[in-house]
Amino acid sequence: MSTDTTEQSPHLRSGPATRERILAVANEMFYANGIRATSADRIIEEAGITKVTFYRHFRTKADLVIAYLKAQSAAERAWVTGARTVGDPLGSLRALAAGIGTAGCQPGFRGCAFINAAAEFPDPQDAVRAAVDEHREWIYGEFAAIAAEAGVADSPGVGRQLVILRDGAMVSGYLNDATELTRWLSAAFISVVSAAVGTS
């Protein structure tokens, strides 16, 4: 259990610092152990807070899960946006492949947080699944935009093909080193786009 003194300060107990601490603990535990396998009580204990404080910031565990996914989404959006170079679609794909290759082979990597969440929340009407779908549509849109920049006529379709390659690479990270994964993913990205341009 954490020995952090956050809970002892009335100011921090109700402030944004405590919310961020809860989210940080949830991020680590949800990603490493699974969402359903991680109870609110475990997060409360690890964060060093009381149940009253937890539920002051998050009315339910589902609210915390959605906040966790939104934080994951913001981080990935910032990374993808930073990796892209407008006007250089193939360069963007190479940069994305390098980032995925590096992340996918790091210790503690457990795949895509959104695919993991979708597997745990299969009901398309669930609010958690809606958060997953919103982020996935954004990812599809980014890859479709890159395909459009490359001159692909069916950029939405090719964008989805690129996402499938991205998803597969995140699984392959368990089995390959970063250099190999980056090389193979980059080649696959560019091959799909080049083939689509050639048939446009």
LINNOR-V42939 format. One record per residue. N is the residue number from 0. RES is the residue in three letters. D_FIRST is the distance of its C-alpha to the first C-alpha in Angstrom with 1 decimal. Layout:
BEGIN
N	RES	D_FIRST
N	RES	D_FIRST
END
This chain:
BEGIN
0	MET	0.0
1	SER	3.8
2	THR	6.5
3	ASP	9.0
4	THR	11.8
5	THR	13.1
6	GLU	12.9
7	GLN	15.1
8	SER	17.9
9	PRO	20.3
10	HIS	21.7
11	LEU	18.7
12	ARG	17.3
13	SER	20.4
14	GLY	21.2
15	PRO	21.1
16	ALA	18.3
17	THR	15.8
18	ARG	17.6
19	GLU	17.5
20	ARG	13.7
21	ILE	13.4
22	LEU	16.1
23	ALA	14.7
24	VAL	11.6
25	ALA	14.1
26	ASN	16.5
27	GLU	14.5
28	MET	13.4
29	PHE	16.8
30	TYR	18.7
31	ALA	17.1
32	ASN	16.8
33	GLY	19.3
34	ILE	19.3
35	ARG	20.3
36	ALA	17.8
37	THR	14.9
38	SER	14.6
39	ALA	14.0
40	ASP	11.6
41	ARG	9.3
42	ILE	9.8
43	ILE	9.4
44	GLU	5.9
45	GLU	5.1
46	ALA	7.7
47	GLY	6.7
48	ILE	10.1
49	THR	12.4
50	LYS	14.6
51	VAL	17.5
52	THR	16.3
53	PHE	15.5
54	TYR	18.9
55	ARG	20.6
56	HIS	20.0
57	PHE	20.4
58	ARG	22.6
59	THR	21.7
60	LYS	19.6
61	ALA	22.9
62	ASP	23.1
63	LEU	19.8
64	VAL	21.2
65	ILE	24.4
66	ALA	22.8
67	TYR	21.0
68	LEU	24.4
69	LYS	26.2
70	ALA	24.0
71	GLN	24.6
72	SER	28.3
73	ALA	28.6
74	ALA	27.3
75	GLU	29.6
76	ARG	32.5
77	ALA	32.2
78	TRP	32.2
79	VAL	35.2
80	THR	37.1
81	GLY	36.6
82	ALA	37.7
83	ARG	40.9
84	THR	44.2
85	VAL	46.6
86	GLY	49.9
87	ASP	48.6
88	PRO	47.3
89	LEU	47.4
90	GLY	45.6
91	SER	42.9
92	LEU	42.6
93	ARG	42.3
94	ALA	39.6
95	LEU	37.6
96	ALA	38.2
97	ALA	37.0
98	GLY	33.7
99	ILE	33.1
100	GLY	34.0
101	THR	31.7
102	ALA	28.6
103	GLY	29.5
104	CYS	29.4
105	GLN	26.2
106	PRO	23.4
107	GLY	20.9
108	PHE	23.6
109	ARG	23.7
110	GLY	26.9
111	CYS	27.7
112	ALA	25.0
113	PHE	27.9
114	ILE	29.5
115	ASN	26.3
116	ALA	25.8
117	ALA	29.5
118	ALA	29.2
119	GLU	26.6
120	PHE	28.6
121	PRO	32.3
122	ASP	33.8
123	PRO	35.6
124	GLN	35.5
125	ASP	31.7
126	ALA	30.4
127	VAL	27.9
128	ARG	30.8
129	ALA	32.8
130	ALA	30.3
131	VAL	30.4
132	ASP	34.2
133	GLU	34.5
134	HIS	32.8
135	ARG	34.7
136	GLU	38.0
137	TRP	37.2
138	ILE	36.7
139	TYR	40.0
140	GLY	41.7
141	GLU	40.7
142	PHE	42.1
143	ALA	45.1
144	ALA	45.8
145	ILE	45.7
146	ALA	48.1
147	ALA	50.4
148	GLU	50.5
149	ALA	51.6
150	GLY	54.5
151	VAL	53.4
152	ALA	55.2
153	ASP	52.7
154	SER	49.7
155	PRO	47.5
156	GLY	48.2
157	VAL	47.6
158	GLY	44.5
159	ARG	43.1
160	GLN	44.2
161	LEU	42.4
162	VAL	39.1
163	ILE	39.6
164	LEU	40.0
165	ARG	36.8
166	ASP	34.9
167	GLY	36.4
168	ALA	35.6
169	MET	31.9
170	VAL	32.0
171	SER	34.2
172	GLY	31.7
173	TYR	30.1
174	LEU	33.5
175	ASN	35.1
176	ASP	34.6
177	ALA	34.5
178	THR	38.1
179	GLU	39.6
180	LEU	37.6
181	THR	38.5
182	ARG	42.2
183	TRP	42.5
184	LEU	40.8
185	SER	42.9
186	ALA	46.0
187	ALA	45.2
188	PHE	44.6
189	ILE	47.8
190	SER	49.8
191	VAL	49.0
192	VAL	49.9
193	SER	53.0
194	ALA	54.2
195	ALA	53.8
196	VAL	55.7
197	GLY	58.4
198	THR	59.0
199	SER	58.8
END
